[in-house]
Amino acid sequence: QVQLVESGGGLVQAGDSLKLSCAASGRSFSSNPMGWFRQAPGKEREFVAASTWSHGGTYYADSVKGRFTISRDNAGNTVYLQMNSLKPEDTAVYYCAGSDLTYRRIDTANQFHYWGQGTQVTVSS
């Protein structure tokens, strides 16, 4: 059974930093995209960042570019999201996701097949 477990969320002030982690188990994602999405109350889930494979390229939503950094461990089964210069509009539940597709640049939720339970990030002004 494939599981993705996020950690690292919390309550911070605007301008602070947080680092989210997501550990995958049950299969290898070294050749597969892994990424982060977020969902704020009353809004649809939106793409945040992803990497094409464990040592592949990374890409970001315009809203977080320059502030957030996605990375993965060498085995490719743990993915991190370093979030700097946080803003109140970054407040959301953050979800880790993994895909069965390989070596691809993907950024829509329906291209990811495995999801974590989510971790709350709240940024106060």
C-alpha positions in Angstrom: 0.0 0.0 0.0 1.4 3.4 -1.0 1.4 6.0 1.6 2.5 9.7 1.6 2.8 11.3 5.0 3.4 15.1 5.3 4.8 16.9 8.3 6.1 20.4 9.1 3.0 22.6 8.9 2.1 25.1 11.6 1.3 28.7 12.4 3.8 31.4 11.5 3.9 35.1 11.0 4.2 36.8 7.6 7.8 36.8 6.5 8.7 33.7 8.4 9.8 30.4 6.9 8.6 26.8 7.1 9.8 23.5 5.7 7.4 20.8 4.8 8.4 17.1 4.4 6.6 14.2 2.8 7.8 10.7 3.1 6.5 8.1 0.6 6.4 4.4 1.3 5.1 1.3 -0.5 6.8 2.0 -3.8 9.7 3.9 -5.3 9.1 7.3 -6.8 12.7 7.8 -8.0 11.6 7.9 -11.7 8.3 9.7 -11.1 7.1 13.2 -10.5 6.4 14.3 -7.0 4.9 17.6 -6.0 3.0 19.9 -3.7 -0.5 21.3 -4.0 -2.5 23.5 -1.6 -6.1 24.2 -0.9 -7.4 27.3 0.9 -10.9 27.4 2.4 -13.5 27.9 -0.3 -11.0 27.5 -3.1 -9.9 24.7 -5.5 -6.8 22.8 -5.0 -3.9 24.5 -6.8 -0.5 23.4 -8.0 2.5 24.8 -6.0 5.6 23.0 -7.1 6.9 19.7 -8.4 10.0 17.8 -9.7 10.0 15.6 -12.7 12.0 12.8 -11.0 14.4 12.4 -8.1 17.2 14.3 -9.8 15.1 16.1 -12.4 14.0 19.6 -13.0 11.8 21.6 -10.7 9.0 24.0 -11.5 6.7 26.3 -9.6 3.5 28.2 -9.7 4.1 31.9 -10.4 2.6 32.8 -7.0 5.5 31.0 -5.1 8.4 31.3 -7.6 11.4 32.8 -5.9 10.1 32.1 -2.4 9.5 28.3 -2.3 12.0 25.6 -3.2 11.1 21.9 -3.8 13.8 19.2 -3.3 14.0 15.5 -2.9 16.3 13.1 -1.2 18.7 10.9 -3.2 16.4 7.9 -3.1 13.6 10.1 -4.4 11.0 9.1 -1.9 11.1 12.1 0.4 10.1 15.4 -1.0 10.5 18.8 0.8 9.1 22.2 0.4 11.1 25.1 1.8 8.8 28.1 2.1 10.4 31.5 2.7 8.9 35.0 2.9 5.5 33.5 3.7 2.5 35.6 3.1 -1.1 35.4 4.6 -2.3 34.3 1.2 -0.1 31.2 1.5 -2.5 30.0 4.2 -3.9 26.6 3.1 -3.8 22.9 3.6 -0.7 21.6 1.8 -0.8 18.2 0.1 2.0 16.1 -1.1 1.4 14.1 -4.3 3.1 11.4 -6.4 2.5 10.2 -9.9 2.6 6.9 -11.8 3.8 8.8 -14.9 7.6 8.9 -15.4 10.1 11.7 -16.1 7.4 14.2 -16.9 6.6 17.8 -16.1 3.1 17.7 -14.8 1.1 20.3 -12.8 -2.5 19.3 -12.7 -4.1 17.3 -9.9 -5.5 14.6 -12.1 -2.0 13.6 -13.3 -1.0 12.7 -9.7 -2.3 9.3 -8.4 -1.2 9.3 -4.8 -1.9 11.9 -2.1 -1.0 12.6 1.5 -3.5 13.6 4.1 -2.5 17.2 4.1 -0.8 19.6 6.6 -2.1 23.0 7.6 0.0 26.1 7.1 -1.4 29.3 8.6 0.4 32.6 8.1 -0.8 35.5 10.2 -0.3 39.1 9.2 
